[in-house]
Structures are given as structure tokens and as C-alpha cells.
Amino acid sequence: MANEIDVDYFQKIINKLESKVDYADIRVGDSTSNTITMKDSKIDNVDTGIRFAVGIRVLKNGAWGSAYTTDIKKVEEVAEKATTLAGRLNSDVELTEANPHEDIVESKAKLKINDVPFEEKIEAMKEADSAAQLENIQSVNVTYSEAESKQLLISTEGTNILSNNNRTIFAMNSVASNGEVMQIGHKSLGGVQGFELVKNADLEAFARGISEKAISLLNAKTPPSGDFPVILDPELAGVFIHEALGHASEADIILQNDSILKGKMGEKIGSDLITVVDDASMESGFGYYPYDVEGTKTAKNVLVENGVLKSILSSRETAKKLGRESSGNARSIIKDQPIVRMSNTYIQPGDSSFDELIGDMSTGIYLKGSRGGQVDTGRGVFQFNAVEAYTIEHGGIGDHLRDVSLSGSTLDILNNVTGVGSDLSFGVGFCGKDGQTAPVGDGGPHIRVSKATVGGVQ
């Protein structure tokens, strides 16, 4: 990486700020990243980045001032600028009680960026690309992305955390066509790991499965429209809980009066079978981080327990406004202001097997995968597009369906859950909010809902 982080140097700057402001923190990041894209069996682009940045945030007279730089020589100048900006304003910002930590967090990646030559990474991409080349496959795109970073957080309250991080993602799209219909298969592998994530994967099965999914959808039927009993697979259940409930539980959204959960703490908002968790401390999740960008140590946070709203997601500032403790969900890259973000959000598994969930259903729709959608957190309504679906007929799987949408009210769906599977799996992805992007994990088991609206995708 470009620069070794001189902790003592930044501590001296914090010491100087301490007498001038009510609070200050310095975030330092030194990172290396690589992204390789392959389109139609040819390397299309290789993007390598080395980034060093320092962000300084100060609180004075209840107002924030912040500035950042990529030049190590300008850090003291940036500290003065942030202090001046805060000094020009008067506001009412307050933070929750300090709980400072001193820690060094080591990356658990086994094969870091410089441990594996580019040629080996490209060979892995070629292996996947070759396995995906089945009949009716028109195009295959493969992306390999890796990042390694060292980050420092120091504050006037005594926080001093040095973190080493690795994150890797391997993704593929296959496009199938029979001359009349075109369908896409997509899947990603990701984790807070190094290249071992790819090395330990069965890339042939991974790639072949993506292409087979796209091909199978060519002959699938269009769906019926109306209200049906439905089963959501773990991927779609995870996307639903992230988008429809997770965002509504973010404290800044609640404070903006744009959440159906406002004023519902302690109330029943769903079935007894539903328990929802956000857990940034879960190392197996793509959204893992041990401390948030304010230095709050992360832990398992139960948002909904047996249908009752128990907690929300917050930063120190938003938690103070709501009379709570920070949940450790302040996140951002260094140049941006921290905002409240999810981490690894999931529905906790229950006791039912898939056969038990489907066995007593005389009719219904089984929806699998997600191709995105939209949510209105204030009105509490959503619309998602599934990758595929199947009819359910007398406890068994029937016709294969494509271009299927799921829509409804968030609280209706939560209250209509009548079965929760014992399985649990997670997806990997990146969540956008207020122009910022953060790595997240979402997941759950299979869940059964007594009534939801299903339709076709135009």
C-alpha cells in the first residue's frame, strides 16, 4: 500500500484539536484495489487503484465541520479548515455517551492481494467463462474485484483503532437466447476474505449453474396475476427484509418521518415466527466490520423479535435524538459524512423444512432470486422482481415461471408469515443510499406467506 500510517502523527493532531472543539475524530485510509472484467472470453478492463485519504470531522457549538485530503502534507491544513467550518455555525448536534476503544484488528484473509499473481486470477476467470459456454448462451461476463485496506480512527475521546481489511467478490452474468426470448443468469461469490474465496470455490459448478438457470428460463411461462399464498426463497427473503424493513429501521429515515416504523417501538409489527437481525460483527457476512466509523463496537442487534419491534439502526448522533445508544451502524468512505447503514441483515431461521412449508399448500407461487425493485419506506409498500418462480400445486412444484413480480405492504407481508424454514443462506451485494455505497449481506431461510400480490414484469 502507498503509505504506512503514522499513528503518533495523527494522535498529535487530535491532541491539538482537543482544546479547540467539543469533539473531533480523524479517519485515515490506505487501500489497494483491483478489478478485472472479462467480456465474451476476453479481458475487457483491468483497473488498479491505490488510494490514501485523511478525513477530519469536528463538532463545535453543536455543529459539524469536516474536510478531507489525499495529501499527507495537508493534514494540519485540513484540520484547521474543519474547525473553521464548524466555528461558523451554531446547531444542536449532540452525541451519545463516549465509549472509547483501543484496538488493532487484523485481517483474516489467507491470500492477500500481493500473494497471488494477476495471471492466476485471470486463469480462474477463464475457467468460469469456459464452464459457462453452453448451448444457447450468447454472452458471458465475469468480474473479479478485490480490495485491501488499512484504516485508522482516532478521536478526542480516546478511541484509537487500527483495522486491516480484505474484501473479495467474484461475479458472473450469462445471457441466453433462443432467437425469440432473452434471459439472464447472475450470481456472486463474496466475502471478507482474500483470493482463497475463489480458490476454494467450485468455479465450474458455479458458472455452469448460472448458464443453466438462464437457459431454463427461455422455456418458462409467464406468471398469473393476483393474490396468492407464496414461498420466498432465502435470496428473495433477504432482499425483502433488507429493502422493506431494514431501510425503514434506519434512524435517520425515522427522523425524516419517512418510515412506517416511526413510533412503533415495542409494538407487534409481524408474525410471531419473524425475528430479524442486523449483525455487523458476523465475520462470515459481506457487510462485516468490527467497529463502525465512529468507533462503536458492533454486535448482534435484534430488530424484530417474534414479531415485536425491539430495536433500530443508529449512529451516535441519531441515537441521541431518539434517546437510545448507538447500534454501531454509522458507515461511509472517508470523503463522505457517516450515515446510518445496514450491515448483515437477515431473518432468523425457524423449524420447518422446505417440504413442510410446501406440503399443505393446495395452490401458490414459489419465488426465487431477486432482480431488484423499489420500496417506499414511508408508505410501507414495495415491488420486487424475482429471477424465476414455480407454481405450487397440491404440495408439489408445478410450472416454471419467468418475469415475475412480488408486491405488497411490508407490514402485511410480515404479519402474513405462516412458516419459516430451518435453512439459512446469505447474499452479497452493495447498498446505495444518499449517493453512498456500502458492502452488505442479506439473507434468511425460506419463508411462507399466506397472501401476497404476484404479477408479470413488463
KAURGI-V305784 format. One record per backbone hydrogen bond with DSSP energy under -1.0 kcal/mol. NH is the residue of the N-H (numbers start at 1). CO is the residue of the C=O. If there is no record, write none. Layout:
nh,co
NH,CO
NH,CO
This chain:
nh,co
7,5
10,6
11,7
12,8
13,9
14,10
15,11
16,12
17,13
18,14
20,17
21,17
22,59
23,59
25,57
26,154
27,55
28,152
29,53
30,150
31,51
32,148
33,49
34,146
35,47
36,144
37,45
38,142
39,42
40,140
42,39
44,37
45,37
47,35
49,33
51,31
53,29
54,69
55,27
56,67
57,25
58,65
59,23
60,63
63,60
65,58
67,56
69,54
74,71
78,74
79,75
80,76
81,77
82,78
83,79
84,80
85,81
86,82
87,83
89,86
91,61
93,62
103,160
105,162
115,112
121,117
122,118
123,119
124,120
125,121
126,122
127,123
128,124
129,125
130,126
131,127
132,128
133,130
134,132
137,134
138,175
139,175
141,173
142,38
143,171
144,36
145,169
146,34
147,167
148,32
149,165
150,30
151,163
152,28
153,161
154,26
155,159
156,24
158,155
160,101
161,153
162,103
163,151
164,105
165,149
167,147
168,191
169,145
170,189
171,143
172,187
173,141
174,185
175,139
176,183
177,136
178,181
183,176
185,174
187,172
189,170
191,168
193,191
195,111
197,194
199,195
200,196
201,198
203,201
206,202
207,203
208,204
209,205
210,206
211,207
212,208
213,209
214,210
215,211
216,212
217,213
218,215
221,400
226,454
228,452
230,449
231,365
232,447
233,367
237,233
238,234
239,235
240,236
241,237
242,238
243,239
244,240
246,241
247,242
249,245
250,247
251,313
254,250
255,251
256,252
257,254
258,253
260,377
262,259
264,261
266,309
267,264
269,307
270,307
271,414
274,271
276,304
277,346
278,301
279,344
282,279
285,282
288,285
289,280
292,296
293,330
295,292
298,290
301,278
303,276
304,276
305,308
307,274
308,305
309,267
310,303
311,303
313,249
319,315
320,316
321,317
322,318
323,320
324,319
329,314
331,339
336,333
339,331
341,329
345,441
346,277
347,443
348,275
350,421
352,420
357,353
358,354
359,355
361,358
364,392
365,229
366,390
367,231
368,388
371,385
374,383
376,381
380,376
381,376
382,408
383,374
384,406
385,372
386,404
387,368
388,368
389,401
390,366
391,399
392,364
393,396
394,362
395,361
396,393
398,391
401,389
402,221
405,455
406,384
407,453
408,382
410,380
413,409
414,410
415,411
416,412
418,448
419,448
421,446
422,352
425,444
427,442
429,440
431,438
433,436
436,433
438,431
440,429
441,343
443,345
444,425
447,232
448,419
449,230
450,416
452,228
453,407
454,226
455,405
457,403
